[in-house]
Amino acid sequence: MKYYWGPGIIQDGMLDDNCGRIVIFDDKALVSYIKTADHNYLLRGLASKYRFNKDEVINKAIRLYFKWEENSFIISGVRKIDNEIIEENYDFYRKIIKRALK
């Protein structure tokens, strides 16, 4: 399985059946493989699952899109800040994303 970082490649309103969403807070991630579960739903789910403060998760979590294409995932940030945070500590977040998408 290959993973590619592609900021700006996947955009809201352009999601197809091969797309999903990821949210990351601290070192925990939650994934939705269906495009109908939005980031707000995942943020609340992540806060509940790990007993984090819901408001803190909503304000500080990273929001990502992913797309499955021929034995690989393309990962893209939702907002500019998401891209910047990932790129500042790429190796750390790469491990979290790979673990979440398995």
BAFI-3210 file (N, C-alpha, C; in Angstrom, 3 decimals, decimal comma, padded with zeros to 6 digits):
// residues 102
n [1|2|3|4|5|6|7|8|9|10|11|12|13|14|15|16|17|18|19|20|21|22|23|24|25|26|27|28|29|30|31|32|33|34|35|36|37|38|39|40|41|42|43|44|45|46|47|48|49|50|51|52|53|54|55|56|57|58|59|60|61|62|63|64|65|66|67|68|69|70|71|72|73|74|75|76|77|78|79|80|81|82|83|84|85|86|87|88|89|90|91|92|93|94|95|96|97|98|99|100|101|102]
n.u [000,837|000,567|001,086|000,245|000,952|-000,984|-001,676|-004,517|-005,446|-007,758|-010,985|-013,682|-017,010|-016,267|-015,986|-015,915|-017,130|-014,870|-013,688|-012,962|-012,939|-010,730|-009,995|-007,723|-006,486|-004,306|-002,575|-004,336|-006,668|-009,592|-011,505|-013,564|-014,951|-016,883|-018,410|-020,485|-020,439|-019,631|-016,917|-017,533|-019,150|-017,273|-015,396|-016,804|-017,257|-014,620|-013,854|-015,647|-015,000|-012,352|-012,574|-011,968|-012,028|-014,766|-015,077|-012,448|-011,367|-012,921|-012,022|-009,229|-008,469|-007,087|-008,226|-008,790|-008,973|-009,233|-008,408|-008,943|-007,025|-006,156|-004,486|-003,369|-003,366|-004,375|-003,786|-005,147|-005,243|-008,001|-008,230|-006,069|-004,492|-004,525|-002,965|-000,516|000,095|000,399|002,582|004,594|005,274|005,643|006,486|005,557|002,727|002,298|002,644|000,464|-001,681|-001,283|-001,624|-004,298|-005,666|-005,440]
n.v [-001,173|002,189|005,571|008,880|012,294|014,976|018,004|020,002|018,478|016,945|018,108|019,646|018,964|017,743|015,100|011,630|008,217|006,868|008,265|009,507|010,568|011,842|012,501|013,947|014,116|014,996|012,082|010,400|009,020|009,100|007,500|007,765|005,865|006,464|008,974|010,440|010,830|013,522|015,811|017,031|015,157|013,090|014,398|014,768|012,091|011,154|012,617|011,561|008,789|008,689|010,126|012,861|016,445|017,796|020,366|021,239|019,337|019,869|022,454|022,170|019,876|018,075|018,034|015,892|014,747|011,703|009,647|006,675|005,036|002,733|000,740|002,610|005,439|008,785|011,621|014,570|017,822|019,546|022,244|025,118|025,386|022,768|021,437|022,760|022,018|019,229|019,114|020,297|018,360|015,866|013,072|012,100|012,407|010,901|008,271|008,003|008,326|006,178|004,014|004,410|004,026|001,338]
n.w [000,000|-000,838|000,164|-000,429|-000,082|-000,866|-000,922|-001,498|-003,626|-003,222|-002,787|-000,991|-001,955|-004,242|-003,742|-004,352|-004,646|-003,819|-001,838|001,480|004,947|007,483|010,875|013,167|016,405|018,928|019,311|018,138|015,810|013,708|011,271|008,378|005,906|004,148|002,172|003,180|005,940|007,733|008,690|011,149|012,449|012,764|014,416|016,829|017,405|017,769|020,035|021,901|021,864|022,866|025,148|025,165|025,573|024,024|022,812|022,616|020,849|018,553|017,985|017,626|016,186|013,378|010,055|007,399|003,981|002,129|-000,671|-002,376|-004,717|-007,031|-005,360|-003,618|-001,378|-001,485|000,333|001,691|003,078|004,611|005,268|004,963|007,262|008,212|006,313|006,767|009,438|009,213|007,424|008,957|010,812|009,486|009,508|011,993|011,736|009,463|010,313|012,065|010,275|008,479|010,219|010,931|008,511|007,906]
ca.u [000,000|001,323|000,394|000,766|000,489|-001,336|-002,506|-005,307|-005,901|-009,138|-011,680|-015,074|-017,906|-015,717|-015,749|-016,626|-017,310|-013,565|-013,157|-013,378|-012,431|-009,952|-009,709|-006,620|-006,293|-003,249|-002,006|-005,467|-007,352|-010,838|-011,660|-014,833|-014,724|-018,013|-018,341|-021,617|-020,104|-018,797|-015,871|-018,129|-019,560|-016,049|-014,790|-017,561|-016,999|-013,261|-013,884|-016,376|-014,272|-011,150|-012,929|-011,355|-012,962|-015,365|-014,793|-011,023|-011,202|-013,522|-011,197|-007,815|-008,184|-006,736|-009,239|-008,196|-009,685|-008,394|-008,992|-008,368|-006,772|-005,267|-003,517|-002,729|-004,199|-003,955|-004,242|-005,147|-005,844|-009,231|-007,936|-004,651|-003,838|-004,338|-001,784|000,673|000,395|000,912|003,906|005,561|005,682|005,154|006,735|004,654|001,364|002,283|002,440|-000,920|-002,568|-001,122|-002,245|-005,752|-006,240|-005,254]
ca.v [000,000|003,432|006,736|010,106|013,561|015,834|019,129|020,661|017,560|016,559|019,275|019,458|019,098|016,942|013,761|010,552|007,015|006,379|009,244|009,456|011,630|011,489|013,563|013,598|014,961|014,403|011,015|009,517|009,342|008,415|007,468|007,388|005,426|006,901|010,426|011,105|011,170|014,716|015,975|017,344|013,875|012,396|015,122|014,417|010,675|011,029|013,131|010,597|007,515|008,800|010,967|014,184|017,565|017,945|021,687|021,279|018,534|020,609|023,626|021,919|018,656|018,149|017,452|015,448|013,900|010,727|009,023|005,376|004,886|001,649|000,294|003,721|006,485|010,179|012,322|016,008|018,598|020,271|023,676|025,463|025,091|021,319|021,135|023,288|021,206|017,941|019,302|020,632|017,149|014,885|011,685|011,787|012,259|009,804|007,028|007,993|008,139|004,792|003,128|004,606|003,556|-000,103]
ca.w [000,000|-000,908|000,690|-001,041|000,458|-001,994|-000,501|-002,532|-004,668|-002,923|-002,273|-000,621|-003,089|-005,335|-003,234|-005,040|-003,824|-003,365|-000,890|002,867|005,803|008,674|011,840|014,061|017,576|019,740|018,481|017,827|014,552|013,402|009,810|007,763|004,532|003,331|002,026|003,813|007,327|007,632|009,697|012,453|013,012|013,185|015,533|018,033|017,653|018,302|021,408|022,723|021,931|023,689|026,293|025,069|025,636|022,697|022,251|022,278|019,636|017,428|017,677|017,365|015,421|011,960|009,190|006,143|003,027|001,456|-001,851|-002,709|-006,150|-007,457|-004,363|-002,927|-000,797|-001,601|001,528|001,471|004,157|004,297|005,379|004,836|008,540|008,298|005,489|007,434|010,625|008,732|006,819|010,003|011,528|008,524|009,911|013,093|011,235|008,490|011,060|012,557|009,119|007,988|011,212|010,889|007,247|007,712]
c.u [000,885|000,443|001,053|000,133|000,244|-002,232|-003,225|-005,845|-007,357|-009,824|-013,138|-015,969|-017,471|-015,469|-016,561|-016,701|-016,004|-012,932|-013,705|-012,741|-011,675|-009,904|-008,628|-006,572|-005,299|-002,580|-003,068|-006,152|-008,650|-011,092|-013,094|-014,549|-015,889|-018,052|-019,474|-021,391|-019,150|-017,796|-016,451|-018,584|-018,335|-015,389|-015,486|-017,338|-015,620|-013,211|-014,557|-015,581|-013,088|-011,338|-012,150|-012,445|-013,457|-014,998|-013,332|-010,744|-011,742|-012,637|-009,799|-007,500|-007,868|-007,812|-008,608|-009,226|-008,707|-009,165|-008,223|-008,232|-005,759|-004,140|-002,755|-003,780|-003,570|-004,588|-004,124|-005,807|-007,094|-008,948|-006,436|-003,898|-003,604|-003,103|-000,501|001,079|000,987|002,343|004,972|006,093|005,217|005,329|005,794|003,242|001,244|002,009|001,002|-001,891|-002,484|-001,787|-003,773|-006,379|-006,069|-006,521]
c.v [001,240|004,586|007,981|011,318|014,504|016,982|019,773|019,737|017,171|017,750|018,948|019,733|018,276|015,498|012,744|009,335|006,415|007,293|009,017|010,590|011,048|012,720|013,050|014,621|014,253|013,323|009,986|009,985|008,550|008,585|007,148|007,056|005,785|008,417|011,161|011,453|012,362|014,815|016,275|016,080|013,115|013,074|014,772|012,944|010,435|011,496|012,140|009,307|007,577|009,705|012,271|015,233|017,859|019,283|021,822|020,496|019,299|021,775|023,289|020,717|018,960|017,431|017,118|014,736|012,831|010,139|007,741|005,304|003,781|001,340|001,436|004,684|007,831|010,904|013,823|016,706|019,317|021,767|023,894|025,115|023,593|020,896|021,571|022,435|019,860|018,098|019,657|019,397|015,932|013,437|011,236|011,508|011,151|008,482|006,911|007,692|006,696|003,805|003,226|004,007|002,062|-000,849]
c.w [000,000|-000,444|000,098|-000,383|-000,716|-001,590|-001,682|-003,609|-004,468|-002,271|-001,976|-001,819|-004,286|-004,904|-004,031|-004,126|-003,320|-002,326|000,508|003,640|006,992|009,569|012,780|015,188|018,479|018,888|018,103|016,546|014,454|011,917|009,442|006,307|003,620|003,308|002,736|005,280|007,304|008,784|011,075|013,175|013,546|014,386|016,846|018,412|018,258|019,759|022,344|022,926|022,896|024,905|026,336|025,251|024,217|022,053|021,842|020,987|018,426|017,015|017,183|016,483|013,960|011,166|007,839|005,280|002,560|000,289|-002,142|-004,220|-006,375|-006,475|-003,687|-002,370|-001,095|-000,424|001,265|002,657|003,682|004,250|005,221|006,117|008,719|007,510|006,186|008,634|010,212|008,225|007,848|010,716|010,731|008,988|011,031|012,573|010,195|009,181|011,569|011,414|008,604|008,952|011,140|009,639|007,014|007,976]
res [m|k|y|y|w|g|p|g|i|i|q|d|g|m|l|d|d|n|c|g|r|i|v|i|f|d|d|k|a|l|v|s|y|i|k|t|a|d|h|n|y|l|l|r|g|l|a|s|k|y|r|f|n|k|d|e|v|i|n|k|a|i|r|l|y|f|k|w|e|e|n|s|f|i|i|s|g|v|r|k|i|d|n|e|i|i|e|e|n|y|d|f|y|r|k|i|i|k|r|a|l|k]
***
